[in-house]
Amino acid sequence: MASAEEVKKLASLARVSVTEEELPTFVKEFDAILAYVGQLEALDLPTGAQAEVPALRNVMRLDGEPHAAGLYTEKLAEQFPLREGDALVVKQVITHE
């Protein structure tokens, strides 16, 4: 069973604000999610020599130029909210706290 502190920490990592009133609901929902995912442990999967390794195949397109380089760059950059010269400015999401 998940604790309230674990759910608070997970919410903080996900940048989701959880009030004290919502916390019990989130703890219950988190436990239900873990129980659902825990069903994977009950699967009887082949191991070792029984396991058949599927053939590798490349599903990507062939290398090449689908369009001229830079054709859409300026059009896309115009839609970006903040720019500093040719650089697009984004909010910092990684901190070193």
The first five atom37 places (N, CA, C, CB, O) and aatype in JSON, in Angstrom:
{
  "aatype": [12, 0, 15, 0, 6, 6, 19, 11, 11, 10, 0, 15, 10, 0, 1, 19, 15, 19, 16, 6, 6, 6, 10, 14, 16, 13, 19, 11, 6, 13, 3, 0, 9, 10, 0, 18, 19, 7, 5, 10, 6, 0, 10, 3, 10, 14, 16, 7, 0, 5, 0, 6, 19, 14, 0, 10, 1, 2, 19, 12, 1, 10, 3, 7, 6, 14, 8, 0, 0, 7, 10, 18, 16, 6, 11, 10, 0, 6, 5, 13, 14, 10, 1, 6, 7, 3, 0, 10, 19, 19, 11, 5, 19, 9, 16, 8, 6],
  "atom_mask": [
    [1, 1, 1, 1, 1],
    [1, 1, 1, 1, 1],
    [1, 1, 1, 1, 1],
    [1, 1, 1, 1, 1],
    [1, 1, 1, 1, 1],
    [1, 1, 1, 1, 1],
    [1, 1, 1, 1, 1],
    [1, 1, 1, 1, 1],
    [1, 1, 1, 1, 1],
    [1, 1, 1, 1, 1],
    [1, 1, 1, 1, 1],
    [1, 1, 1, 1, 1],
    [1, 1, 1, 1, 1],
    [1, 1, 1, 1, 1],
    [1, 1, 1, 1, 1],
    [1, 1, 1, 1, 1],
    [1, 1, 1, 1, 1],
    [1, 1, 1, 1, 1],
    [1, 1, 1, 1, 1],
    [1, 1, 1, 1, 1],
    [1, 1, 1, 1, 1],
    [1, 1, 1, 1, 1],
    [1, 1, 1, 1, 1],
    [1, 1, 1, 1, 1],
    [1, 1, 1, 1, 1],
    [1, 1, 1, 1, 1],
    [1, 1, 1, 1, 1],
    [1, 1, 1, 1, 1],
    [1, 1, 1, 1, 1],
    [1, 1, 1, 1, 1],
    [1, 1, 1, 1, 1],
    [1, 1, 1, 1, 1],
    [1, 1, 1, 1, 1],
    [1, 1, 1, 1, 1],
    [1, 1, 1, 1, 1],
    [1, 1, 1, 1, 1],
    [1, 1, 1, 1, 1],
    [1, 1, 1, 0, 1],
    [1, 1, 1, 1, 1],
    [1, 1, 1, 1, 1],
    [1, 1, 1, 1, 1],
    [1, 1, 1, 1, 1],
    [1, 1, 1, 1, 1],
    [1, 1, 1, 1, 1],
    [1, 1, 1, 1, 1],
    [1, 1, 1, 1, 1],
    [1, 1, 1, 1, 1],
    [1, 1, 1, 0, 1],
    [1, 1, 1, 1, 1],
    [1, 1, 1, 1, 1],
    [1, 1, 1, 1, 1],
    [1, 1, 1, 1, 1],
    [1, 1, 1, 1, 1],
    [1, 1, 1, 1, 1],
    [1, 1, 1, 1, 1],
    [1, 1, 1, 1, 1],
    [1, 1, 1, 1, 1],
    [1, 1, 1, 1, 1],
    [1, 1, 1, 1, 1],
    [1, 1, 1, 1, 1],
    [1, 1, 1, 1, 1],
    [1, 1, 1, 1, 1],
    [1, 1, 1, 1, 1],
    [1, 1, 1, 0, 1],
    [1, 1, 1, 1, 1],
    [1, 1, 1, 1, 1],
    [1, 1, 1, 1, 1],
    [1, 1, 1, 1, 1],
    [1, 1, 1, 1, 1],
    [1, 1, 1, 0, 1],
    [1, 1, 1, 1, 1],
    [1, 1, 1, 1, 1],
    [1, 1, 1, 1, 1],
    [1, 1, 1, 1, 1],
    [1, 1, 1, 1, 1],
    [1, 1, 1, 1, 1],
    [1, 1, 1, 1, 1],
    [1, 1, 1, 1, 1],
    [1, 1, 1, 1, 1],
    [1, 1, 1, 1, 1],
    [1, 1, 1, 1, 1],
    [1, 1, 1, 1, 1],
    [1, 1, 1, 1, 1],
    [1, 1, 1, 1, 1],
    [1, 1, 1, 0, 1],
    [1, 1, 1, 1, 1],
    [1, 1, 1, 1, 1],
    [1, 1, 1, 1, 1],
    [1, 1, 1, 1, 1],
    [1, 1, 1, 1, 1],
    [1, 1, 1, 1, 1],
    [1, 1, 1, 1, 1],
    [1, 1, 1, 1, 1],
    [1, 1, 1, 1, 1],
    [1, 1, 1, 1, 1],
    [1, 1, 1, 1, 1],
    [1, 1, 1, 1, 1]
  ],
  "atom_positions": [
    [[0.84, -1.18, 0.0], [0.0, 0.0, 0.0], [0.88, 1.24, 0.0], [-0.96, 0.0, 1.22], [1.86, 1.32, 0.75]],
    [[0.54, 2.18, -0.83], [1.3, 3.42, -0.94], [0.98, 4.33, 0.25], [0.99, 4.14, -2.27], [-0.14, 4.35, 0.76]],
    [[1.99, 5.07, 0.67], [1.77, 6.0, 1.77], [1.48, 7.38, 1.21], [3.0, 6.04, 2.71], [1.72, 7.65, 0.03]],
    [[0.96, 8.24, 2.06], [0.66, 9.61, 1.64], [1.94, 10.33, 1.24], [-0.07, 10.38, 2.75], [1.93, 11.13, 0.3]],
    [[3.03, 10.06, 1.95], [4.31, 10.71, 1.63], [4.81, 10.29, 0.25], [5.36, 10.36, 2.7], [5.34, 11.11, -0.49]],
    [[4.64, 9.01, -0.1], [5.05, 8.54, -1.42], [4.24, 9.21, -2.52], [4.91, 7.02, -1.52], [4.78, 9.59, -3.56]],
    [[2.96, 9.36, -2.29], [2.11, 10.01, -3.28], [2.47, 11.49, -3.4], [0.62, 9.85, -2.9], [2.47, 12.03, -4.51]],
    [[2.78, 12.14, -2.29], [3.21, 13.54, -2.33], [4.5, 13.69, -3.13], [3.4, 14.1, -0.9], [4.64, 14.61, -3.94]],
    [[5.43, 12.77, -2.9], [6.71, 12.84, -3.62], [6.5, 12.6, -5.11], [7.7, 11.81, -3.06], [7.08, 13.3, -5.94]],
    [[5.67, 11.62, -5.45], [5.36, 11.34, -6.85], [4.67, 12.54, -7.5], [4.48, 10.09, -6.97], [4.99, 12.89, -8.64]],
    [[3.75, 13.17, -6.79], [3.06, 14.35, -7.32], [4.06, 15.49, -7.54], [1.93, 14.8, -6.36], [3.96, 16.22, -8.52]],
    [[5.0, 15.63, -6.62], [6.02, 16.67, -6.76], [6.88, 16.42, -7.98], [6.9, 16.74, -5.5], [7.18, 17.35, -8.74]],
    [[7.27, 15.17, -8.19], [8.08, 14.83, -9.36], [7.32, 15.08, -10.65], [8.53, 13.37, -9.3], [7.9, 15.48, -11.66]],
    [[6.01, 14.86, -10.62], [5.17, 15.06, -11.8], [4.7, 16.5, -11.92], [3.97, 14.12, -11.77], [3.99, 16.87, -12.86]],
    [[5.09, 17.32, -10.95], [4.69, 18.73, -10.91], [3.18, 18.88, -10.89], [5.27, 19.49, -12.1], [2.6, 19.7, -11.61]],
    [[2.54, 18.06, -10.04], [1.1, 18.1, -9.85], [0.85, 18.53, -8.42], [0.43, 16.71, -10.17], [1.43, 17.96, -7.49]],
    [[0.01, 19.53, -8.23], [-0.3, 19.96, -6.86], [-1.44, 19.12, -6.32], [-0.66, 21.48, -6.82], [-2.47, 18.94, -6.96]],
    [[-1.23, 18.6, -5.11], [-2.23, 17.76, -4.46], [-2.51, 18.36, -3.09], [-1.74, 16.27, -4.33], [-1.61, 18.52, -2.27]],
    [[-3.77, 18.71, -2.85], [-4.14, 19.27, -1.55], [-4.29, 18.13, -0.54], [-5.46, 20.09, -1.65], [-4.38, 16.96, -0.91]],
    [[-4.32, 18.51, 0.72], [-4.49, 17.5, 1.79], [-5.84, 16.8, 1.67], [-4.36, 18.17, 3.18], [-5.96, 15.63, 2.03]],
    [[-6.85, 17.51, 1.16], [-8.17, 16.9, 1.0], [-8.18, 15.86, -0.12], [-9.22, 17.99, 0.72], [-8.9, 14.87, -0.05]],
    [[-7.38, 16.1, -1.15], [-7.33, 15.19, -2.3], [-6.42, 13.99, -2.04], [-6.86, 15.93, -3.54], [-6.53, 12.97, -2.72]],
    [[-5.54, 14.11, -1.08], [-4.52, 13.09, -0.85], [-5.08, 11.68, -0.64], [-3.7, 13.46, 0.35], [-4.58, 10.75, -1.28]],
    [[-6.08, 11.47, 0.21], [-6.61, 10.1, 0.38], [-7.14, 9.5, -0.92], [-7.72, 10.1, 1.41], [-6.98, 8.3, -1.16]],
    [[-7.76, 10.33, -1.76], [-8.27, 9.84, -3.05], [-7.12, 9.41, -3.94], [-9.1, 10.93, -3.76], [-7.18, 8.36, -4.57]],
    [[-6.07, 10.24, -3.99], [-4.92, 9.9, -4.82], [-4.21, 8.65, -4.31], [-3.94, 11.07, -4.86], [-3.74, 7.84, -5.11]],
    [[-4.14, 8.47, -2.99], [-3.52, 7.26, -2.43], [-4.3, 6.03, -2.88], [-3.46, 7.33, -0.88], [-3.7, 5.04, -3.28]],
    [[-5.65, 6.09, -2.8], [-6.48, 4.96, -3.24], [-6.3, 4.68, -4.72], [-7.95, 5.25, -2.93], [-6.16, 3.53, -5.13]],
    [[-6.31, 5.74, -5.52], [-6.16, 5.56, -6.97], [-4.78, 5.01, -7.32], [-6.39, 6.88, -7.7], [-4.65, 4.17, -8.2]],
    [[-3.76, 5.49, -6.62], [-2.4, 5.0, -6.86], [-2.3, 3.52, -6.51], [-1.37, 5.81, -6.03], [-1.67, 2.75, -7.24]],
    [[-2.91, 3.12, -5.41], [-2.92, 1.7, -5.04], [-3.65, 0.86, -6.09], [-3.59, 1.52, -3.66], [-3.21, -0.24, -6.41]],
    [[-4.74, 1.38, -6.63], [-5.49, 0.66, -7.66], [-4.64, 0.51, -8.93], [-6.82, 1.38, -7.99], [-4.66, -0.54, -9.57]],
    [[-3.91, 1.55, -9.28], [-3.04, 1.48, -10.46], [-1.94, 0.45, -10.25], [-2.42, 2.87, -10.76], [-1.66, -0.35, -11.14]],
    [[-1.32, 0.46, -9.07], [-0.26, -0.51, -8.78], [-0.8, -1.94, -8.79], [0.39, -0.2, -7.43], [-0.12, -2.85, -9.26]],
    [[-2.01, -2.13, -8.27], [-2.61, -3.47, -8.28], [-2.87, -3.93, -9.71], [-3.92, -3.48, -7.47], [-2.65, -5.09, -10.03]],
    [[-3.33, -3.03, -10.55], [-3.6, -3.38, -11.95], [-2.31, -3.75, -12.66], [-4.28, -2.21, -12.67], [-2.25, -4.76, -13.36]],
    [[-1.28, -2.94, -12.49], [0.02, -3.22, -13.12], [0.62, -4.49, -12.52], [0.99, -2.03, -12.95], [1.34, -5.22, -13.2]],
    [[0.33, -4.76, -11.25], [0.84, -5.95, -10.58], [0.34, -7.24, -11.2], [0.0, 0.0, 0.0], [0.91, -8.3, -10.97]],
    [[-0.74, -7.16, -11.97], [-1.26, -8.35, -12.63], [-0.25, -8.91, -13.63], [-2.57, -8.03, -13.34], [-0.32, -10.09, -13.99]],
    [[0.68, -8.09, -14.08], [1.7, -8.57, -15.02], [2.58, -9.65, -14.4], [2.56, -7.4, -15.49], [3.11, -10.51, -15.1]],
    [[2.72, -9.6, -13.08], [3.53, -10.61, -12.4], [2.91, -12.0, -12.51], [3.71, -10.24, -10.92], [3.62, -13.01, -12.42]],
    [[1.61, -12.07, -12.72], [0.92, -13.36, -12.8], [1.02, -13.98, -14.18], [-0.54, -13.19, -12.42], [0.63, -15.14, -14.36]],
    [[1.53, -13.25, -15.15], [1.63, -13.8, -16.51], [2.66, -14.92, -16.56], [2.01, -12.69, -17.5], [3.73, -14.83, -15.95]],
    [[2.34, -15.97, -17.29], [3.25, -17.1, -17.46], [3.95, -16.92, -18.81], [2.49, -18.47, -17.39], [3.45, -17.34, -19.85]],
    [[5.12, -16.28, -18.76], [5.86, -16.0, -19.98], [6.96, -17.03, -20.17], [6.45, -14.59, -19.95], [7.57, -17.46, -19.19]],
    [[7.24, -17.43, -21.4], [8.32, -18.39, -21.64], [9.68, -17.75, -21.31], [8.3, -18.87, -23.11], [9.9, -16.56, -21.52]],
    [[10.57, -18.58, -20.79], [11.9, -18.09, -20.43], [12.95, -19.02, -21.02], [12.07, -17.98, -18.88], [12.66, -20.14, -21.41]],
    [[14.17, -18.53, -21.07], [15.29, -19.35, -21.52], [15.13, -19.85, -22.94], [0.0, 0.0, 0.0], [14.84, -19.08, -23.85]],
    [[15.3, -21.17, -23.12], [15.25, -21.78, -24.45], [13.84, -21.75, -25.02], [15.77, -23.21, -24.4], [13.66, -21.83, -26.24]],
    [[12.83, -21.65, -24.16], [11.44, -21.62, -24.62], [11.1, -20.31, -25.33], [10.49, -21.84, -23.44], [10.26, -20.28, -26.23]],
    [[11.75, -19.25, -24.92], [11.42, -17.92, -25.45], [11.87, -17.8, -26.9], [12.08, -16.82, -24.6], [13.03, -18.02, -27.23]],
    [[10.93, -17.46, -27.75], [11.24, -17.29, -29.16], [11.56, -15.82, -29.41], [10.06, -17.77, -30.06], [10.76, -14.94, -29.1]],
    [[12.72, -15.57, -29.96], [13.14, -14.2, -30.23], [12.64, -13.83, -31.63], [14.7, -14.05, -30.13], [12.99, -14.48, -32.61]],
    [[11.83, -12.77, -31.72], [11.32, -12.4, -33.04], [12.45, -11.87, -33.93], [10.22, -11.34, -32.91], [13.43, -11.32, -33.44]],
    [[12.28, -12.04, -35.21], [13.27, -11.55, -36.16], [13.3, -10.03, -36.12], [12.96, -12.05, -37.59], [12.27, -9.38, -36.0]],
    [[14.49, -9.48, -36.23], [14.63, -8.04, -36.25], [14.25, -7.51, -37.62], [16.07, -7.62, -35.88], [14.55, -8.12, -38.65]],
    [[13.59, -6.38, -37.62], [13.27, -5.75, -38.89], [13.24, -4.25, -38.69], [11.92, -6.28, -39.45], [12.89, -3.75, -37.62]],
    [[13.6, -3.54, -39.72], [13.63, -2.09, -39.68], [12.3, -1.56, -40.21], [14.82, -1.53, -40.49], [11.92, -1.85, -41.35]],
    [[11.6, -0.8, -39.39], [10.32, -0.27, -39.82], [10.4, 1.22, -40.15], [9.27, -0.5, -38.74], [9.38, 1.88, -40.34]],
    [[11.61, 1.73, -40.23], [11.79, 3.15, -40.52], [11.92, 3.37, -42.02], [13.02, 3.7, -39.78], [12.22, 2.44, -42.78]],
    [[11.68, 4.58, -42.43], [11.79, 4.91, -43.85], [13.25, 4.9, -44.27], [11.14, 6.28, -44.16], [14.15, 4.98, -43.42]],
    [[13.48, 4.82, -45.54], [14.84, 4.88, -46.06], [15.4, 6.28, -45.84], [14.89, 4.5, -47.55], [14.66, 7.26, -45.88]],
    [[16.7, 6.36, -45.6], [17.33, 7.67, -45.46], [17.17, 8.46, -46.73], [18.81, 7.52, -45.09], [17.18, 7.91, -47.83]],
    [[17.03, 9.72, -46.58], [16.88, 10.6, -47.73], [16.26, 11.9, -47.28], [0.0, 0.0, 0.0], [15.91, 12.05, -46.11]],
    [[16.15, 12.81, -48.15], [15.56, 14.11, -47.83], [14.08, 14.11, -48.21], [16.32, 15.26, -48.57], [13.75, 14.12, -49.4]],
    [[13.17, 14.09, -47.22], [11.75, 14.13, -47.55], [11.34, 15.49, -48.1], [10.92, 13.79, -46.31], [10.35, 15.59, -48.84]],
    [[12.08, 16.52, -47.76], [11.85, 17.87, -48.28], [13.15, 18.65, -48.13], [10.66, 18.6, -47.53], [14.08, 18.18, -47.48]],
    [[13.21, 19.79, -48.73], [14.43, 20.59, -48.68], [14.75, 20.98, -47.24], [14.28, 21.87, -49.56], [13.85, 21.31, -46.47]],
    [[16.03, 20.95, -46.88], [16.46, 21.29, -45.53], [16.06, 22.72, -45.2], [17.98, 21.11, -45.38], [16.27, 23.62, -46.0]],
    [[15.49, 22.91, -44.02], [15.13, 24.24, -43.57], [13.85, 24.8, -44.16], [0.0, 0.0, 0.0], [13.53, 25.97, -43.93]],
    [[13.14, 24.01, -44.9], [11.93, 24.48, -45.59], [10.88, 24.99, -44.6], [11.34, 23.36, -46.45], [10.23, 26.0, -44.86]],
    [[10.71, 24.3, -43.48], [9.68, 24.67, -42.51], [10.24, 25.29, -41.24], [8.87, 23.46, -42.15], [9.47, 25.65, -40.35]],
    [[11.54, 25.44, -41.14], [12.16, 25.91, -39.9], [11.63, 27.28, -39.48], [13.66, 25.97, -40.07], [11.19, 27.42, -38.34]],
    [[11.66, 28.25, -40.33], [11.24, 29.61, -39.97], [9.75, 29.67, -39.68], [11.59, 30.6, -41.08], [9.31, 30.39, -38.79]],
    [[8.97, 28.91, -40.44], [7.52, 28.89, -40.23], [7.19, 28.35, -38.83], [6.83, 28.02, -41.32], [6.31, 28.88, -38.16]],
    [[7.9, 27.31, -38.4], [7.69, 26.74, -37.07], [8.2, 27.69, -35.99], [8.38, 25.37, -36.95], [7.55, 27.89, -34.97]],
    [[9.39, 28.28, -36.22], [9.99, 29.15, -35.22], [9.14, 30.4, -35.0], [11.4, 29.55, -35.64], [9.14, 30.94, -33.89]],
    [[8.43, 30.87, -36.0], [7.56, 32.05, -35.86], [6.44, 31.8, -34.85], [6.96, 32.43, -37.21], [5.96, 32.74, -34.23]],
    [[6.04, 30.56, -34.7], [4.94, 30.22, -33.8], [5.4, 30.06, -32.36], [4.27, 28.96, -34.26], [4.56, 29.92, -31.46]],
    [[6.71, 30.07, -32.1], [7.25, 29.88, -30.76], [7.08, 31.17, -29.97], [8.75, 29.45, -30.8], [7.35, 32.25, -30.5]],
    [[6.62, 31.09, -28.7], [6.31, 32.31, -27.95], [7.54, 33.19, -27.63], [5.64, 31.93, -26.68], [7.44, 34.41, -27.72]],
    [[8.67, 32.61, -27.26], [9.83, 33.4, -26.87], [11.04, 33.03, -27.71], [10.15, 33.2, -25.39], [11.34, 31.86, -27.94]],
    [[11.73, 34.08, -28.18], [12.93, 33.86, -28.98], [14.0, 34.85, -28.56], [12.63, 33.99, -30.5], [13.7, 35.98, -28.17]],
    [[15.24, 34.42, -28.66], [16.4, 35.29, -28.47], [17.27, 35.1, -29.69], [17.19, 34.97, -27.13], [18.08, 34.18, -29.75]],
    [[17.11, 35.97, -30.66], [17.82, 35.8, -31.92], [17.3, 34.57, -32.64], [0.0, 0.0, 0.0], [16.11, 34.46, -32.91]],
    [[18.22, 33.65, -32.95], [17.81, 32.41, -33.62], [17.48, 31.3, -32.62], [18.9, 31.94, -34.55], [17.09, 30.21, -33.02]],
    [[17.62, 31.58, -31.32], [17.38, 30.55, -30.29], [15.95, 30.64, -29.79], [18.37, 30.71, -29.11], [15.39, 31.73, -29.65]],
    [[15.36, 29.49, -29.52], [14.03, 29.41, -28.94], [14.19, 29.29, -27.43], [13.22, 28.21, -29.52], [14.95, 28.44, -26.96]],
    [[13.49, 30.12, -26.67], [13.62, 30.14, -25.21], [12.55, 29.24, -24.6], [13.5, 31.59, -24.66], [11.36, 29.35, -24.92]],
    [[12.99, 28.33, -23.71], [12.06, 27.42, -23.05], [12.21, 27.55, -21.53], [12.3, 25.96, -23.5], [13.25, 27.99, -21.04]],
    [[11.19, 27.16, -20.81], [11.21, 27.18, -19.37], [12.16, 26.09, -18.86], [9.79, 26.99, -18.8], [12.18, 24.98, -19.39]],
    [[12.94, 26.42, -17.83], [13.86, 25.43, -17.26], [13.04, 24.39, -16.5], [14.9, 26.11, -16.32], [12.22, 24.73, -15.65]],
    [[13.26, 23.12, -16.82], [12.52, 22.06, -16.13], [13.41, 21.19, -15.27], [11.8, 21.19, -17.15], [12.91, 20.44, -14.43]],
    [[14.71, 21.28, -15.44], [15.65, 20.49, -14.64], [16.36, 21.45, -13.71], [16.67, 19.69, -15.53], [16.96, 22.43, -14.15]],
    [[16.3, 21.14, -12.41], [17.01, 21.95, -11.43], [18.01, 21.08, -10.71], [16.04, 22.61, -10.44], [17.94, 19.85, -10.76]],
    [[18.93, 21.71, -10.04], [19.96, 20.97, -9.3], [19.77, 21.16, -7.81], [21.37, 21.43, -9.71], [20.71, 21.47, -7.09]],
    [[18.53, 20.96, -7.36], [18.22, 21.12, -5.93], [18.56, 19.88, -5.18], [16.76, 21.46, -5.72], [18.37, 19.82, -3.96]]
  ]
}
